[in-house]
Amino acid sequence: MIKYWLLVIGMCCTVTARQPNVVIIYADDLNPSGIGCYGGKALTPNIDKLAKEGIRFTRYYATSAVCSPSRYSLLTGRYAARCKALQDDFPSGDVALIRWNCRLEGGEKTIAHLLGRAGYTSALVGKHHNIENMAYQTRVPLDADPRDPAVKKTIQKNYDTLVEQVRETTGFTEVINLYANNFHTLDMPQPLHHHNQDWVTDGAVKFIEASKDGPFFMHMALTIPHGPDPLLSMEADPRITPHGYLDKAPRVQPSRKDVFERVEKAGLPREAAPYTWLDDAVGAVFQALEKAGIADNTIIFFASDHNELGKMTCYDLGCKTPAILWWPGHLPAGVVNDELVANIDIAPTLLAACGVTSPADNAMDGIDLIPMLGKGGSVRDQLLLEITYTKGIVSKDWKYIATRFPKKVKAMITHENRKTINQEGVAVTYDPIAGAVAARYGVSERFPGYYDDDQLYNLNSDADEVDNLATNPEYTKQMKEMRSTLKTMSRDFPHVFGEFGRSKGQ
C-alpha cells in the first residue's frame, strides 16, 4: 500500500490504494485518420471508448518522428539527443545524426527499470527497435524455406538471442512475442514478412492473466499500421511469426474474416480493416483486464510512435500523433486536452501515478502531467523536436525548424546543390518524371520549405506548414525569440548543433 497525491477534476485529495497497473499501447506509423474519435473514417470502438472515458490529447508530440528515438524517449523520459549510443557514434564537437540509432545498450534506465525497483513485474510485448539487432543474428537468405529444419533452427536461434538482448538492455522482466525491428532488417525468409497482431495480443493477454495480482507494467508495442502492408498480412497465414510458424493460430481477438465483414458493414473501404484489427487488440486487452477484475486499477496510455505523413521530420504530420490516457475514477472522463504534451512526459507521469521517484542521477526531460490533467492549464509553453540533422521548437502558435549539418556534410554543399541534400545529409537525385528532388517518404514534395536551413510557420494560419516565414522581415522578432528558445533548450545536450547547442569549452 502506498500514499500518493492525486489531483482529480481540479480537486486535491489524498488517496491510499494499491499501486496501479500500467499498460502502454504504442502503435507504429499511426495517424489520426485511422481512429474514429480523431475524425478518421475508421471503425475503432475500443479506442473511442478509451477517449470517451479518459483524456484525449490533440497536441501530443513524439519529439522524434521515427521509430527508435521515439521509443527511446517514451521509455526513458529523455530527449533522443541524450542517448548514450549517439555519444558513442558521433564526436561531441559536431552535430549528431538522429535516426534509427537510439539504442538502449548503454545502461540507461527505462520505466521498466524504475518500476521494477518498486516491485513491478514488467513485460515488453511486440515491437522493440532499440538494439543493434544485426549484431545478434545469423544470416538467413530471403528465399530460404522457413519450414526447412535447418532454417527453422536458425530462425529460432536468432529469435531467442534477440529476446535475451532486449531483456538485458531494457529492464523488462519478460520479453514476449518479439519483433526486434522492422521486418526487412530481421534475418528471416520472405514468407515470414507479415504482421501478426493476433500473436502480439495473445502474448499481452496471457501476461495480464499471469500478472493479475500485480502490480505490473506492460508495454504492448504494435507493428501496425507500419509496412509491410498490413492488409496483405491480414490475408496471410495467421500462424506466421518472426520465429517461424505456430502450430495453431491465436484466437484471442475476432477473426480477420470478421474484421473485414464488420468494416464492409460499416460502409468503409477494405483498406480500413487494419485499423479495426488494431482496435480489436485494444479491446482484447481491455477485456482481459476486466475479466481479471483489475481494470479499475489500471492506467492505459495509447499513442503512436509518430505520424506517417511527415515521418523523419519536425513537421506536425510527422510528430503529432493520437494519444489517450485512461484511468477510471482517477482522471476526468471525456476530456479533450489541447495543451502541448509529449512522449517524454509519459515516463514521469506514470512514475508519479505509481508513487515512484526517479533517482537524482537519472534526470528526465519530461514533466509529470497529473497536476495539469486534474486542474487544467499547461505544463510548458514550448517543446523541442529533433530528428536527423534538424531540431525544432513548437509553441502554442508557432513552429521553428533549423537544419544544421556536421562538418563533413557542410563541406560538400554548394549554393547550386543545396536542394539536393536532404535533412539526413544525403544527396538525392533529380527525378526526371516527377521533376523534383524527392527525399525519403516524399516529404520534400509535401513540405515546400524542406530544403531550407531555417523555417518558421504560423500554425494557426498555416497548419500544413507550407508557407515558410523565416526570411520575411515582418517576423524577425518571432524568429529571434524562437531561435533563442532553441539555443536555451539545446544548451546542455552532449553534441554541438550549429550556433545552438553547447558553448565552447563545455
C-alpha positions in Angstrom: 0.0 0.0 0.0 1.3 3.5 -0.8 0.1 7.0 -0.3 0.3 9.3 -3.3 -1.1 12.7 -4.2 -3.6 12.9 -7.0 -5.5 15.8 -8.5 -8.9 14.9 -9.8 -11.1 17.3 -11.7 -9.4 20.3 -10.1 -9.7 18.9 -6.5 -6.7 17.9 -4.5 -7.1 14.8 -2.3 -5.0 12.2 -0.6 -5.7 8.6 -1.7 -4.4 5.4 -0.2 -4.6 2.4 -2.7 -2.8 -0.5 -4.2 -0.3 0.6 -6.8 -2.0 0.8 -10.2 -1.1 -1.4 -13.1 0.3 0.3 -16.2 -0.4 -0.6 -19.8 1.2 1.4 -22.7 -0.2 0.5 -26.2 2.1 2.0 -28.8 1.1 1.8 -32.5 3.5 2.2 -35.3 3.1 4.9 -38.0 -0.5 5.7 -36.9 -2.0 9.0 -37.9 -5.4 10.4 -36.7 -7.2 9.3 -39.9 -7.1 5.8 -38.6 -9.1 6.5 -35.5 -12.8 7.3 -35.2 -12.5 9.7 -32.2 -10.0 11.8 -34.1 -12.4 12.2 -37.0 -11.0 9.3 -39.0 -13.1 7.2 -41.3 -12.3 4.0 -39.3 -14.2 1.5 -37.2 -12.3 1.8 -33.8 -14.9 1.5 -31.0 -12.5 0.3 -28.3 -10.1 3.2 -28.8 -13.0 5.6 -29.0 -14.2 4.1 -25.7 -10.9 5.0 -24.1 -11.2 8.5 -25.3 -14.8 8.8 -24.1 -13.8 7.6 -20.6 -10.4 9.3 -20.5 -8.4 12.2 -21.8 -7.8 12.6 -25.5 -4.9 14.8 -26.4 -4.9 17.0 -29.6 -1.4 18.3 -29.3 0.6 15.3 -28.2 4.0 15.1 -29.9 6.6 12.4 -30.5 9.7 14.5 -30.0 11.4 12.5 -32.7 9.4 11.3 -35.7 10.9 7.8 -36.4 10.8 4.5 -34.6 13.9 4.2 -32.5 14.3 7.7 -31.0 10.6 8.0 -30.3 10.6 4.7 -28.4 13.8 5.8 -26.6 12.1 9.0 -25.4 8.9 7.2 -24.4 10.7 4.6 -22.2 13.3 7.0 -20.7 11.5 10.3 -20.5 14.6 11.9 -22.2 15.2 13.6 -25.5 16.9 11.4 -28.0 19.9 13.7 -28.1 20.9 12.4 -24.7 21.1 8.7 -25.9 24.4 7.3 -24.9 24.6 5.4 -28.2 24.8 8.7 -30.1 27.6 9.8 -27.8 29.5 6.6 -28.8 28.8 7.0 -32.5 29.4 10.8 -33.0 32.0 13.2 -31.7 30.6 15.7 -29.2 32.2 18.6 -31.1 29.9 18.1 -34.1 26.3 17.5 -35.0 24.9 14.1 -34.3 22.6 12.3 -36.7 19.3 11.0 -35.1 17.6 8.2 -37.0 17.2 4.5 -36.1 20.3 4.6 -34.0 18.9 5.4 -30.5 19.9 2.1 -28.9 19.2 1.2 -25.3 22.5 -0.5 -24.8 24.3 1.9 -22.6 22.9 1.1 -19.2 20.2 3.8 -19.4 17.2 3.5 -17.1 13.8 2.9 -18.6 10.3 3.0 -16.9 10.7 -0.8 -16.6 13.9 -0.5 -14.6 12.4 2.1 -12.2 9.0 0.4 -11.7 10.9 -2.9 -11.2 12.7 -1.4 -8.3 9.3 -0.6 -6.8 8.1 -4.2 -7.1 6.5 -4.2 -10.5 6.6 -7.2 -12.9 7.0 -6.0 -16.4 6.7 -7.2 -20.0 7.6 -5.8 -23.4 5.2 -7.4 -25.9 5.6 -6.9 -29.6 8.0 -4.5 -31.3 11.3 -3.2 -30.0 13.5 -1.0 -32.1 16.3 0.0 -29.7 19.1 -2.6 -30.1 21.7 -3.3 -32.8 19.8 -6.4 -33.9 22.0 -7.2 -36.9 24.9 -7.9 -34.4 22.9 -10.7 -32.8 21.6 -12.6 -35.8 22.8 -15.4 -38.1 22.3 -14.7 -41.8 19.2 -16.4 -43.3 18.6 -15.9 -47.0 15.3 -14.2 -48.0 14.5 -17.1 -50.4 15.1 -19.8 -47.7 12.2 -22.2 -46.8 11.1 -21.4 -43.2 9.8 -24.9 -42.9 13.2 -26.5 -43.6 14.5 -28.0 -40.3 17.9 -26.3 -40.6 16.5 -22.9 -41.5 13.8 -23.3 -38.8 16.5 -23.9 -36.2 18.5 -20.8 -37.2 15.4 -18.6 -37.2 14.5 -19.8 -33.7 18.1 -19.2 -32.5 18.0 -15.7 -33.9 14.7 -15.0 -32.2 15.9 -16.4 -28.8 19.1 -14.4 -28.9 17.2 -11.2 -29.7 14.8 -11.8 -26.8 17.7 -12.2 -24.4 19.4 -9.0 -25.7 16.2 -7.0 -25.3 15.6 -8.3 -21.8 19.2 -7.4 -20.8 19.1 -3.8 -22.1 15.5 -2.7 -21.3 14.8 -3.7 -17.7 11.7 -5.7 -18.6 11.1 -8.9 -16.6 9.7 -10.6 -19.7 10.0 -10.1 -23.4 7.1 -11.7 -25.2 6.3 -12.3 -28.8 9.0 -10.0 -30.0 9.6 -8.1 -33.3 13.1 -6.8 -32.7 13.0 -4.4 -35.6 11.2 -3.8 -38.9 10.8 -6.9 -41.0 13.3 -6.2 -43.6 16.2 -6.0 -41.1 15.3 -9.2 -39.3 17.1 -12.3 -40.7 14.2 -14.4 -41.7 12.8 -15.7 -45.0 10.4 -13.5 -47.1 7.4 -15.7 -46.4 7.6 -14.7 -42.7 7.4 -10.9 -43.5 3.9 -10.5 -42.3 2.4 -8.8 -39.3 0.6 -11.0 -36.8 -1.4 -8.7 -34.5 -3.3 -11.7 -33.1 0.0 -13.2 -31.9 1.1 -9.9 -30.2 -2.3 -9.6 -28.5 -2.2 -13.2 -27.4 1.1 -12.6 -25.6 -0.3 -9.4 -23.9 -3.5 -11.2 -22.7 -1.5 -14.1 -21.3 0.8 -11.7 -19.4 -2.2 -9.9 -17.9 -3.7 -13.2 -16.8 -0.5 -14.4 -15.2 0.2 -11.0 -13.5 -3.2 -10.0 -12.3 -2.2 -10.0 -8.7 0.1 -7.1 -9.7 1.4 -4.6 -9.8 2.6 -4.9 -13.4 3.7 -2.8 -16.3 3.1 -3.9 -19.8 4.4 -2.2 -22.9 2.4 -3.6 -25.8 4.2 -2.2 -28.9 2.3 -2.9 -32.1 3.8 -3.4 -35.6 0.8 -1.9 -37.4 -0.1 0.1 -39.5 3.6 0.3 -40.5 4.7 -1.6 -43.6 4.7 -4.2 -45.0 1.1 -3.6 -46.0 -0.9 -4.9 -43.0 -3.9 -5.5 -45.3 -1.8 -8.2 -47.1 -0.8 -9.6 -43.7 -4.4 -9.9 -42.7 -4.9 -12.2 -45.7 -1.8 -14.2 -44.9 -1.4 -17.4 -42.8 -2.3 -16.4 -39.2 0.4 -18.8 -37.9 3.3 -16.7 -39.2 5.6 -15.2 -36.6 9.3 -14.0 -36.5 10.3 -17.3 -35.1 8.5 -19.4 -37.7 5.1 -20.9 -38.0 2.9 -21.5 -34.9 1.2 -24.9 -34.5 -2.1 -23.1 -34.2 -3.3 -19.6 -34.9 -4.1 -17.5 -31.9 -7.8 -16.9 -31.2 -7.6 -14.1 -28.6 -9.4 -11.5 -30.8 -12.1 -11.6 -33.5 -11.0 -13.4 -36.7 -9.6 -11.5 -39.6 -12.6 -12.5 -41.7 -14.9 -11.0 -39.0 -12.9 -7.7 -39.2 -13.4 -7.5 -42.9 -17.1 -8.2 -42.6 -17.6 -5.5 -39.9 -15.7 -2.9 -41.9 -17.7 -3.7 -45.0 -21.0 -3.5 -43.0 -19.9 -0.1 -41.7 -19.6 1.2 -45.3 -15.8 1.6 -45.1 -13.3 0.5 -47.7 -11.3 -2.7 -47.3 -8.2 -0.6 -46.7 -9.7 0.5 -43.3 -9.6 -3.1 -42.0 -6.1 -2.9 -40.4 -7.3 -0.1 -38.1 -10.1 -2.3 -36.9 -7.6 -5.1 -36.5 -5.6 -2.8 -34.3 -8.6 -1.7 -32.4 -9.6 -5.3 -31.7 -6.3 -5.7 -30.0 -7.1 -2.8 -27.7 -10.4 -4.4 -27.0 -8.9 -7.8 -26.1 -6.5 -6.1 -23.6 -9.4 -4.2 -22.0 -11.5 -7.4 -21.8 -8.6 -9.3 -20.2 -8.2 -6.5 -17.6 -12.0 -6.6 -16.8 -12.0 -10.4 -16.6 -9.1 -10.3 -14.1 -11.1 -7.7 -12.1 -8.3 -5.1 -12.3 -9.5 -2.7 -15.0 -10.4 0.0 -12.4 -6.9 -0.1 -11.0 -5.1 0.1 -14.3 -3.7 3.0 -16.3 -3.8 2.7 -20.1 -1.9 5.0 -22.3 -2.4 4.7 -26.0 -0.4 6.6 -28.7 1.7 6.1 -31.8 5.5 6.3 -32.2 5.0 9.0 -34.8 2.7 10.1 -37.6 3.1 8.6 -41.1 2.8 11.6 -43.4 5.8 13.6 -42.2 8.0 10.8 -41.0 11.6 11.7 -40.1 10.8 15.4 -40.0 9.9 18.0 -37.4 6.6 18.8 -39.1 3.3 18.2 -37.3 2.4 15.5 -39.8 5.4 13.6 -38.5 5.5 14.4 -34.8 1.9 15.0 -33.8 0.0 11.7 -33.1 -3.1 10.5 -31.4 -2.8 10.0 -27.7 -5.2 8.9 -25.0 -4.8 8.5 -21.2 -7.3 6.4 -19.4 -7.5 5.8 -15.6 -11.1 5.4 -14.4 -12.0 7.1 -11.1 -8.7 9.0 -11.0 -8.8 11.2 -14.1 -11.7 13.1 -15.6 -13.7 11.4 -18.4 -14.4 12.7 -21.8 -11.8 15.5 -21.7 -10.2 16.9 -24.8 -6.8 18.4 -23.9 -5.3 20.9 -26.3 -2.1 21.6 -24.4 1.4 20.8 -25.5 2.4 17.3 -24.2 4.9 14.8 -25.5 6.2 11.3 -25.3 9.0 12.4 -22.9 6.2 13.3 -20.4 4.8 9.7 -20.2 7.6 8.2 -18.1 7.5 10.9 -15.3 3.7 10.9 -15.4 3.3 7.2 -15.0 6.0 7.0 -12.3 4.3 9.8 -10.3 0.9 7.9 -10.6 2.6 4.8 -9.2 4.3 6.7 -6.4 7.8 6.0 -7.8 10.5 8.6 -7.9 13.3 8.6 -10.5 16.8 8.7 -8.9 18.6 12.1 -8.9 21.2 10.6 -11.3 18.5 9.8 -13.8 17.1 13.2 -14.7 14.3 13.3 -17.2 13.3 16.0 -19.7 9.6 15.2 -19.4 7.2 16.7 -17.0 4.6 15.0 -14.8 1.2 15.7 -16.4 -1.0 14.7 -13.4 -1.4 18.2 -11.9 -2.4 19.6 -15.3 -4.8 16.8 -16.0 -6.6 17.4 -12.7 -7.0 21.2 -12.8 -6.3 22.3 -16.4 -3.6 24.7 -17.6 -0.3 23.7 -19.3 3.0 22.3 -18.2 5.1 24.1 -20.8 5.0 26.9 -23.4 7.4 25.3 -25.8 8.6 21.8 -26.8 11.8 20.7 -28.5 11.6 18.4 -31.6 14.6 16.6 -33.1 15.3 14.2 -35.9 18.1 13.7 -38.5 20.1 16.9 -38.6 17.2 19.1 -37.6 15.8 20.5 -34.4 12.6 22.4 -33.9 10.7 24.4 -31.4 6.9 24.2 -31.3 4.8 26.7 -29.2 1.1 27.3 -29.0 1.1 29.3 -32.2 4.5 28.8 -33.9 7.0 26.3 -35.2 10.7 27.0 -35.9 12.8 24.3 -37.6 16.6 24.5 -38.1 18.8 22.2 -40.2 22.4 22.2 -39.2 24.8 19.8 -40.8 28.1 18.3 -39.5 31.4 19.5 -41.0 31.7 16.6 -43.4 28.3 17.4 -45.0 28.8 21.1 -45.0 32.0 20.6 -47.0 30.1 19.1 -49.9 27.3 21.7 -50.0 27.3 24.5 -52.6 24.6 27.1 -53.4 23.8 25.1 -56.5 23.4 21.7 -54.9 21.9 22.6 -51.5 18.4 21.5 -52.5 19.7 18.0 -53.4 20.9 17.4 -49.9 18.2 16.0 -47.7 17.8 16.5 -43.9 19.8 13.3 -43.4 22.8 14.9 -45.1 22.4 12.6 -48.1 22.4 13.7 -51.8 19.3 12.6 -53.6 18.9 12.6 -57.3 16.6 14.6 -59.5 13.6 12.7 -60.7 13.1 13.4 -64.4 9.5 12.2 -64.3 8.3 14.0 -61.1 10.5 17.0 -61.9 11.6 17.2 -58.2 14.2 16.1 -55.8 12.4 13.6 -53.6 13.5 13.0 -50.0 12.6 9.9 -48.1 8.8 9.3 -47.7 8.1 12.0 -50.2 8.3 14.7 -47.5 10.1 17.2 -49.7 7.1 17.2 -52.1 4.7 17.7 -49.2 6.6 20.5 -47.5 8.0 23.2 -49.8 10.4 24.5 -47.1 12.0 21.1 -46.5 15.4 22.1 -48.0 15.6 25.5 -46.2 18.1 25.7 -43.4 15.7 27.9 -41.3 11.9 27.6 -41.3 9.2 29.4 -39.5 5.4 28.6 -39.6 2.4 30.2 -38.1 0.4 27.1 -37.0 -2.8 29.0 -36.6 -3.0 30.1 -40.2 -0.8 27.5 -41.8 -1.4 24.2 -40.1 0.1 22.3 -43.1 3.4 24.2 -42.7 3.8 25.2 -46.4 4.5 28.9 -46.1 8.0 29.5 -44.7 8.1 32.9 -43.0 11.7 32.7 -41.8 13.1 35.3 -44.2 10.1 37.6 -44.0 11.2 40.8 -42.3 7.7 41.1 -40.7 8.6 38.1 -38.5 12.1 39.0 -37.4 11.1 39.3 -33.8 9.4 35.9 -33.8 12.4 34.3 -35.4 14.7 35.8 -32.8 12.6 34.5 -29.9 12.3 31.0 -31.4 16.0 30.8 -32.1 16.7 31.9 -28.6 14.5 29.2 -27.2 16.2 26.5 -29.3 19.5 27.7 -28.0 18.4 27.5 -24.4 16.8 24.1 -24.8 19.8 22.6 -26.6 22.4 24.1 -24.4 23.2 21.0 -22.2 22.9 18.4 -24.9 26.0 16.3 -25.5 26.5 17.4 -29.1 27.0 20.8 -30.8 24.2 21.9 -33.0 25.4 24.7 -35.3 25.3 28.0 -33.5 22.9 26.4 -30.9 23.9 23.6 -28.6 26.8 23.7 -26.3 29.2 26.7 -25.9 32.9 26.2 -26.5 34.7 24.7 -23.5 31.6 23.0 -22.1 
